[in-house]
Amino acid sequence: MALRPRDIVELPAPFAARAAQGAAWVREQGAAGRAVTVVHHIDADGVTAGAIAAEALARTGVAARMRPVKSLDQHHVDQLVAEDHQAFWFCDLGSTAYMHCPATPKLVCDHHQLVRDGAEDSFPHVNPLLDGLDGGEVSGAGCCLAVALALDPRNVDLLPIALVGATADRQDRPLHGINALYLAAAQKVGLVDAAVDLSFFGPETRGLVKFLTLANEPAIPGVAGDATGAQRLLRDAGVDVDAARTWGDLTEPQRRAVRTALVTRLLDAGLAAEIPRLWRTVVRIRREPRGPTRELQEFGTLLNSTARYDRPDVGIAVARGDRGTMLEEALDLLDGHRKHLVGALDALAKKTVRETAALQWVDLEDAVRDTVVGIVAGMALGSLGLRQDKPLIAFAWTPDGRTKVSSRAPQQLKGRIDLSVAVREAAAVVAGQGGGHPGAAGATIPRGAEARFLAALDTTLAGQLGLASPTAAPAAPRGPSRQAKLAV
Ligand SMILES: [Mn+2]
């Protein structure tokens, strides 16, 4: 008997029905002889989503064109509509922009905040938010995978790529809901291995000392930023220090000894509360060799080094399985990405992070690419000793003369604020556009509108956080006030 999609993974019924509609739409485009334009986001989730769509189309014999976009704000929608496209498959975006191309056949696979205008169900639309599911339980790639599985259950081999997209969108803390169903399915068919292990970044590529010293979530006293201390801890745990050795190269008893030493270190420092943050479910793709495509977080970082640096073709090819010249190019881009992030974080550290009642903000101007300012904001929030009770807003210049806004909420505000709503509303006040997720959102606004944007955002966030509403013009910088008190 032929394999059915639900033999692989039993998705929630309304979501599965939407995926089936998406699959029917793809077949319809093929039958009508239309080429499908895959419009995808340039972050790692958008790249994996686009790769899954491209692969599914190719395997079904439907002609495809790739069209990466930074966002679907009016500016990009106008460009897209002016071009000659026969059908659109939107990947990891589209739920706020579907209304702008009413005449073109379309399929939207998205998990971002949704605009309901009454027409959101008039076309195949796969978004967990449509059915009251959570936008954090499945990624854009996961939405595309649902369609691919409905098209042909043999697309099951694309499961690990969907998990890479989810992980890159930071949905792996832990993978839950539909993502957890995907993970269980991938384990069941032997595509991935999953184990609770150290949460640090880089188990397959970083040398052991770097793996321990660069980790700062949580930072281990006497190890974080201290190569000698890390070497001593490893030696005391009975592990020979060898620059080429990664965490993944150690035996399980060796890893256990190091984990025990790290727990002891936190306890000795009175940091027991930090211990749970030491762990995450680390997922490795079985068919991948040692290197940056084996572990989900590292694979996501590799893909984040491609389309954000104007090489979406490289990211798509690697996500689709190219392990030859395109992987070589991706590794070069990864090197450049690392250097760019180090430079941008350094620039941020030298700038004054200013505060209003409900947020902290920094203007990076041209010190960072607009395509990675969100990554930089997320890293800064975790590593530069910034306040953990206010979201961080970072500005960067776009090449077309506007300002990109990226916002990230610290873990402790989870469930208390919704940046997607606040950033979208504040952007609208200054004739910009934005949106995203509760804990991470972005916008593009006119250059020069930053202060008015911050004032509007501060008011909304103060309301969400239950702070006294800011009285005086809150966007006026209150100085380098790392000591400023919350206006409660
Ligand atoms: Mn996404």
Residues whose N, C-alpha, C, O or C-beta is under 5 A from the ligand:
A	BS01	MN	D45 D92 S139 G140 D169
